[in-house]
Amino acid sequence: LLPLMGTPSPTPAKSKSKPKTRSATATTTNTATNPTTMMMSASTKWGIQPNPTTHRIMLQAWCQSPDEKGAAFHATGHLLKLQEGFAKFDIEDMEPTLEDYHLALKAWSHDTKDKTAHKKAMRILKSMDKLYTDRLTELRPDETCF
């Protein structure tokens, strides 16, 4: 998948203190070996675990809030979570729908403050096309996408 946002985050400043060492009693366990569990394990402070339905609800909500700062960015984030769940973890019901793409693209078309909104919309189209050319989906951009 193509990255939609971004610049790499800055590297943290180096600390002059000694690095912390792990205690001898600390153990590491890998409880999330199932890709579905890894994808869905994060929960919010309300105890709701993200799933395809919650990502779609949030995508729609952000797209219906064009005046809210960062609406297109947040909408695209939920589209990316759907793409990741589908393409990387092979979770069938996370395949983005054509409506999901329409919503995210519409959000960028309404973002008048971001001078690079057109480039971000193009990246969404490219990521959609990549899923198609990689034969992961049958969806292709339609006239509404453009």
MODELLER restraints for C-alpha pairs under 7 A, 6 or more apart:
rsr = mdl.restraints
at = mdl.atoms
rsr.add(forms.Gaussian(group=physical.xy_distance, feature=features.Distance(at['CA:1:A'], at['CA:127:A']), mean=5.86, stdev=0.5))
rsr.add(forms.Gaussian(group=physical.xy_distance, feature=features.Distance(at['CA:2:A'], at['CA:127:A']), mean=5.62, stdev=0.5))
rsr.add(forms.Gaussian(group=physical.xy_distance, feature=features.Distance(at['CA:4:A'], at['CA:120:A']), mean=6.16, stdev=0.5))
rsr.add(forms.Gaussian(group=physical.xy_distance, feature=features.Distance(at['CA:4:A'], at['CA:123:A']), mean=5.90, stdev=0.5))
rsr.add(forms.Gaussian(group=physical.xy_distance, feature=features.Distance(at['CA:4:A'], at['CA:124:A']), mean=6.94, stdev=0.5))
rsr.add(forms.Gaussian(group=physical.xy_distance, feature=features.Distance(at['CA:32:A'], at['CA:38:A']), mean=5.53, stdev=0.5))
rsr.add(forms.Gaussian(group=physical.xy_distance, feature=features.Distance(at['CA:35:A'], at['CA:89:A']), mean=5.63, stdev=0.5))
rsr.add(forms.Gaussian(group=physical.xy_distance, feature=features.Distance(at['CA:36:A'], at['CA:89:A']), mean=6.74, stdev=0.5))
rsr.add(forms.Gaussian(group=physical.xy_distance, feature=features.Distance(at['CA:39:A'], at['CA:85:A']), mean=6.69, stdev=0.5))
rsr.add(forms.Gaussian(group=physical.xy_distance, feature=features.Distance(at['CA:40:A'], at['CA:49:A']), mean=6.33, stdev=0.5))
rsr.add(forms.Gaussian(group=physical.xy_distance, feature=features.Distance(at['CA:40:A'], at['CA:50:A']), mean=5.73, stdev=0.5))
rsr.add(forms.Gaussian(group=physical.xy_distance, feature=features.Distance(at['CA:40:A'], at['CA:51:A']), mean=6.34, stdev=0.5))
rsr.add(forms.Gaussian(group=physical.xy_distance, feature=features.Distance(at['CA:41:A'], at['CA:49:A']), mean=6.77, stdev=0.5))
rsr.add(forms.Gaussian(group=physical.xy_distance, feature=features.Distance(at['CA:42:A'], at['CA:49:A']), mean=6.22, stdev=0.5))
rsr.add(forms.Gaussian(group=physical.xy_distance, feature=features.Distance(at['CA:42:A'], at['CA:50:A']), mean=6.96, stdev=0.5))
rsr.add(forms.Gaussian(group=physical.xy_distance, feature=features.Distance(at['CA:43:A'], at['CA:49:A']), mean=4.56, stdev=0.5))
rsr.add(forms.Gaussian(group=physical.xy_distance, feature=features.Distance(at['CA:43:A'], at['CA:50:A']), mean=6.73, stdev=0.5))
rsr.add(forms.Gaussian(group=physical.xy_distance, feature=features.Distance(at['CA:52:A'], at['CA:82:A']), mean=6.71, stdev=0.5))
rsr.add(forms.Gaussian(group=physical.xy_distance, feature=features.Distance(at['CA:52:A'], at['CA:93:A']), mean=6.61, stdev=0.5))
rsr.add(forms.Gaussian(group=physical.xy_distance, feature=features.Distance(at['CA:52:A'], at['CA:94:A']), mean=5.28, stdev=0.5))
rsr.add(forms.Gaussian(group=physical.xy_distance, feature=features.Distance(at['CA:55:A'], at['CA:78:A']), mean=5.39, stdev=0.5))
rsr.add(forms.Gaussian(group=physical.xy_distance, feature=features.Distance(at['CA:58:A'], at['CA:78:A']), mean=6.94, stdev=0.5))
rsr.add(forms.Gaussian(group=physical.xy_distance, feature=features.Distance(at['CA:59:A'], at['CA:75:A']), mean=4.61, stdev=0.5))
rsr.add(forms.Gaussian(group=physical.xy_distance, feature=features.Distance(at['CA:59:A'], at['CA:78:A']), mean=5.72, stdev=0.5))
rsr.add(forms.Gaussian(group=physical.xy_distance, feature=features.Distance(at['CA:59:A'], at['CA:79:A']), mean=6.87, stdev=0.5))
rsr.add(forms.Gaussian(group=physical.xy_distance, feature=features.Distance(at['CA:60:A'], at['CA:103:A']), mean=6.84, stdev=0.5))
rsr.add(forms.Gaussian(group=physical.xy_distance, feature=features.Distance(at['CA:62:A'], at['CA:71:A']), mean=5.05, stdev=0.5))
rsr.add(forms.Gaussian(group=physical.xy_distance, feature=features.Distance(at['CA:62:A'], at['CA:72:A']), mean=6.85, stdev=0.5))
rsr.add(forms.Gaussian(group=physical.xy_distance, feature=features.Distance(at['CA:62:A'], at['CA:74:A']), mean=6.59, stdev=0.5))
rsr.add(forms.Gaussian(group=physical.xy_distance, feature=features.Distance(at['CA:62:A'], at['CA:75:A']), mean=5.33, stdev=0.5))
rsr.add(forms.Gaussian(group=physical.xy_distance, feature=features.Distance(at['CA:63:A'], at['CA:71:A']), mean=6.48, stdev=0.5))
rsr.add(forms.Gaussian(group=physical.xy_distance, feature=features.Distance(at['CA:63:A'], at['CA:72:A']), mean=6.66, stdev=0.5))
rsr.add(forms.Gaussian(group=physical.xy_distance, feature=features.Distance(at['CA:63:A'], at['CA:75:A']), mean=6.26, stdev=0.5))
rsr.add(forms.Gaussian(group=physical.xy_distance, feature=features.Distance(at['CA:63:A'], at['CA:103:A']), mean=6.08, stdev=0.5))
rsr.add(forms.Gaussian(group=physical.xy_distance, feature=features.Distance(at['CA:63:A'], at['CA:104:A']), mean=6.73, stdev=0.5))
rsr.add(forms.Gaussian(group=physical.xy_distance, feature=features.Distance(at['CA:63:A'], at['CA:107:A']), mean=5.17, stdev=0.5))
rsr.add(forms.Gaussian(group=physical.xy_distance, feature=features.Distance(at['CA:65:A'], at['CA:71:A']), mean=6.33, stdev=0.5))
rsr.add(forms.Gaussian(group=physical.xy_distance, feature=features.Distance(at['CA:66:A'], at['CA:107:A']), mean=6.53, stdev=0.5))
rsr.add(forms.Gaussian(group=physical.xy_distance, feature=features.Distance(at['CA:66:A'], at['CA:110:A']), mean=6.20, stdev=0.5))
rsr.add(forms.Gaussian(group=physical.xy_distance, feature=features.Distance(at['CA:66:A'], at['CA:111:A']), mean=6.83, stdev=0.5))
rsr.add(forms.Gaussian(group=physical.xy_distance, feature=features.Distance(at['CA:72:A'], at['CA:104:A']), mean=6.62, stdev=0.5))
rsr.add(forms.Gaussian(group=physical.xy_distance, feature=features.Distance(at['CA:72:A'], at['CA:107:A']), mean=4.79, stdev=0.5))
rsr.add(forms.Gaussian(group=physical.xy_distance, feature=features.Distance(at['CA:72:A'], at['CA:108:A']), mean=5.32, stdev=0.5))
rsr.add(forms.Gaussian(group=physical.xy_distance, feature=features.Distance(at['CA:72:A'], at['CA:111:A']), mean=6.79, stdev=0.5))
rsr.add(forms.Gaussian(group=physical.xy_distance, feature=features.Distance(at['CA:75:A'], at['CA:104:A']), mean=5.85, stdev=0.5))
rsr.add(forms.Gaussian(group=physical.xy_distance, feature=features.Distance(at['CA:76:A'], at['CA:104:A']), mean=5.71, stdev=0.5))
rsr.add(forms.Gaussian(group=physical.xy_distance, feature=features.Distance(at['CA:79:A'], at['CA:100:A']), mean=6.88, stdev=0.5))
rsr.add(forms.Gaussian(group=physical.xy_distance, feature=features.Distance(at['CA:82:A'], at['CA:94:A']), mean=4.97, stdev=0.5))
rsr.add(forms.Gaussian(group=physical.xy_distance, feature=features.Distance(at['CA:82:A'], at['CA:95:A']), mean=6.17, stdev=0.5))
rsr.add(forms.Gaussian(group=physical.xy_distance, feature=features.Distance(at['CA:82:A'], at['CA:96:A']), mean=5.85, stdev=0.5))
rsr.add(forms.Gaussian(group=physical.xy_distance, feature=features.Distance(at['CA:83:A'], at['CA:94:A']), mean=6.91, stdev=0.5))
rsr.add(forms.Gaussian(group=physical.xy_distance, feature=features.Distance(at['CA:83:A'], at['CA:95:A']), mean=6.29, stdev=0.5))
rsr.add(forms.Gaussian(group=physical.xy_distance, feature=features.Distance(at['CA:83:A'], at['CA:96:A']), mean=6.21, stdev=0.5))
rsr.add(forms.Gaussian(group=physical.xy_distance, feature=features.Distance(at['CA:85:A'], at['CA:91:A']), mean=5.52, stdev=0.5))
rsr.add(forms.Gaussian(group=physical.xy_distance, feature=features.Distance(at['CA:85:A'], at['CA:94:A']), mean=5.74, stdev=0.5))
rsr.add(forms.Gaussian(group=physical.xy_distance, feature=features.Distance(at['CA:86:A'], at['CA:92:A']), mean=5.86, stdev=0.5))
rsr.add(forms.Gaussian(group=physical.xy_distance, feature=features.Distance(at['CA:86:A'], at['CA:94:A']), mean=5.06, stdev=0.5))
rsr.add(forms.Gaussian(group=physical.xy_distance, feature=features.Distance(at['CA:86:A'], at['CA:95:A']), mean=5.04, stdev=0.5))
rsr.add(forms.Gaussian(group=physical.xy_distance, feature=features.Distance(at['CA:87:A'], at['CA:136:A']), mean=6.91, stdev=0.5))
rsr.add(forms.Gaussian(group=physical.xy_distance, feature=features.Distance(at['CA:98:A'], at['CA:139:A']), mean=6.90, stdev=0.5))
rsr.add(forms.Gaussian(group=physical.xy_distance, feature=features.Distance(at['CA:102:A'], at['CA:144:A']), mean=6.98, stdev=0.5))
rsr.add(forms.Gaussian(group=physical.xy_distance, feature=features.Distance(at['CA:102:A'], at['CA:145:A']), mean=5.89, stdev=0.5))
rsr.add(forms.Gaussian(group=physical.xy_distance, feature=features.Distance(at['CA:105:A'], at['CA:121:A']), mean=5.62, stdev=0.5))
rsr.add(forms.Gaussian(group=physical.xy_distance, feature=features.Distance(at['CA:105:A'], at['CA:145:A']), mean=6.80, stdev=0.5))
rsr.add(forms.Gaussian(group=physical.xy_distance, feature=features.Distance(at['CA:108:A'], at['CA:117:A']), mean=5.55, stdev=0.5))
rsr.add(forms.Gaussian(group=physical.xy_distance, feature=features.Distance(at['CA:108:A'], at['CA:121:A']), mean=6.14, stdev=0.5))
rsr.add(forms.Gaussian(group=physical.xy_distance, feature=features.Distance(at['CA:111:A'], at['CA:117:A']), mean=6.71, stdev=0.5))
rsr.add(forms.Gaussian(group=physical.xy_distance, feature=features.Distance(at['CA:125:A'], at['CA:141:A']), mean=6.86, stdev=0.5))
rsr.add(forms.Gaussian(group=physical.xy_distance, feature=features.Distance(at['CA:128:A'], at['CA:140:A']), mean=6.81, stdev=0.5))
rsr.add(forms.Gaussian(group=physical.xy_distance, feature=features.Distance(at['CA:129:A'], at['CA:140:A']), mean=6.28, stdev=0.5))
rsr.add(forms.Gaussian(group=physical.xy_distance, feature=features.Distance(at['CA:131:A'], at['CA:137:A']), mean=5.89, stdev=0.5))
rsr.add(forms.Gaussian(group=physical.xy_distance, feature=features.Distance(at['CA:132:A'], at['CA:138:A']), mean=5.97, stdev=0.5))
rsr.add(forms.Gaussian(group=physical.xy_distance, feature=features.Distance(at['CA:132:A'], at['CA:139:A']), mean=6.33, stdev=0.5))
rsr.add(forms.Gaussian(group=physical.xy_distance, feature=features.Distance(at['CA:132:A'], at['CA:140:A']), mean=6.46, stdev=0.5))
